[in-house]
Amino acid sequence: MSFLPSSTSATTVADLRTWVSNELNRVSNAFTTSAQTTTLPVLTVPPAKPQIGQVVFADGTDWNPSSGRGLYYYDNGGWVHIA
């Protein structure tokens, strides 16, 4: 997600309410837009500190967790091939 807050020149409570409402809509839109697609980098080495549930894309050559190039998630101390 990428969000940079806009500045405000609100001088009244009503103006401030409008600005806050607009900012919250922008935050919501940023979440919605970023949730539509995800691009994973192709890794040539395993992550230094993998965490349970972490999802990665291995190149399958320099780093082959088990089943070659593909998508893996980390669980119970090992990488599980997804696709």
ZIBEL-V672203 format. One line per field, one symbol per residue. psi: psi as a letter, one per 20 degrees, with the letter a starting at -180 (. if undefined). burial: 1 if it has 16 or more other C-alpha atoms within 10 Angstrom, else 0. A space follows every 50 residues. Layout:
psi = ???
burial = ???
This chain:
psi = qpppqqrqkpirhgggggggggghghgghgggghihqpppqopiqqqhmq qpipproqhifhonhgkapapqqppkjrpppg.
burial = 00000000000000000010001001100000000000000010000001 000011111100111000111111000011100
